[in-house]
C-alpha cells in the first residue's frame, strides 16, 4: 500500500521512502535482458506420426527438420508419436477394464452377488 512516501517491507513494517519513488525504478530503467540466456521461443509445427495431424503452436523445443505449411510459411517440425487427435483417451476409443471380460469381470461374477447379499 502506498501512503505518502511510505511503503510496507516484507515483514509488515512501514518504512520511509526517500527520493524518487519508487526507489528501485531509476536503477533498472534503460537496462535490457541479458543476451544468450533465453530460449528460442517461436512457432513450431507438431506432426502426429500416427495419423499425420499437424498443429502449430509456440514452443522452445529444439528441432532439426523444417516443414513448408499450406500458407507458405516454413516452420520447424517436431514429430510426435501420439497427440490428442490419436490418443485413445481423447478420441473416445479407449477400452474400459470393466467391459473387457478379464480378471475384474471374473471377480465381480464370482464375488459380486455374495457381497451385495450381505
N, C-alpha and C positions, 0 to 999 in steps of 0.2 A: 504494500500500500504506500502510495506516495503522499507524504504530508509535509508541505512547506520545507523542502530541502532535507527531509529525514527519510531514512529507509530502515526496513527491518532486516537484520542479518539472519544467517542460518539458524541461530539459537533463539530467535524471538526477541532479541534486544534491539531497541531503537538506537540508531547512531546518527550523528550529524554528518551530512554530506556537504563537503565544501567544494567550491569552484564550479566548474561546468558540469551540469547534470545531464545524463548520467556520467559518472566519473570515468568509466571504462571506455566510453564511446570514442573519444579522441584517439585512444591508443590503437583501436582496430580500424579506424576509418582509413580507407585507402589501401589496406592490405588485401591481398588476394589469396586464394587457396594455393597450397603447395603443388608444384608440378611433379608428375611422375608417380604419385602415390594413390591416385584414384583409378578405379577400374574403368574399362571402356564400356560404358552403358549405351547401348544402341539397339536399333530394331534388328531382330533375328527371326528367320523363318524356321519353324519347327516342323519336321516331317515325320508323321506316324508311319513307320515302315510296314505295319500290318495291313493298312488299308489306303495308304497314300494320301491321307488327310493332311493338309497344310494349314498352319495358322501363324500369324505374325504377332509378336509381342516384343517388348523391350527387355533386354537381358544383358548380363555381363559374361555369359558363357563364352569360352574360347572355342573357335571353330576353324576348320581347315578348308572347308568347301564353300563355294558360293552358288546361289541359285538365281535364275532370272525369273522374276514374278510376272504375272499376266499384265500388270500395269506398267511394265518396263523397268522397274527398279531391280537392282542387283543387290541381294541381301546375303549375309552369312547364313549357312544352312547347318542345322543341328538335327541329327536323326534320332528318333525315339523308337523304342520297342513297342510301347503302347501309350495311348493318351485317353482322354475322356471319351473320344469317339469310338474307341475299340475295346476299352476295358469292360469286362462283363458286369461289373457293379454299376457302371453308369449307363450301359446300354440296356439293362433290364434282362439280360440273358444269363445272369448268374443263377446257378442251381443251389437250392437250399439243401442243407444236410438232412433236414426233416423229411423232405419229399423224395429222397433218393432210395429209400428202402434198404438202407445199410444198417449199421450197428445201432443207431439211435432208434430206428423204426422197430427193429427186433426187440430192443429193450422195452419200448413202450408197449408192444404187443404182449410181452411176457409179464411185465410188472405193472403196467398201467391200470389194469382192471382191479387188481388187488389193492393198489394204493388208493384208488377212488372209492372203494367199498369201505375202507377204514375210516 
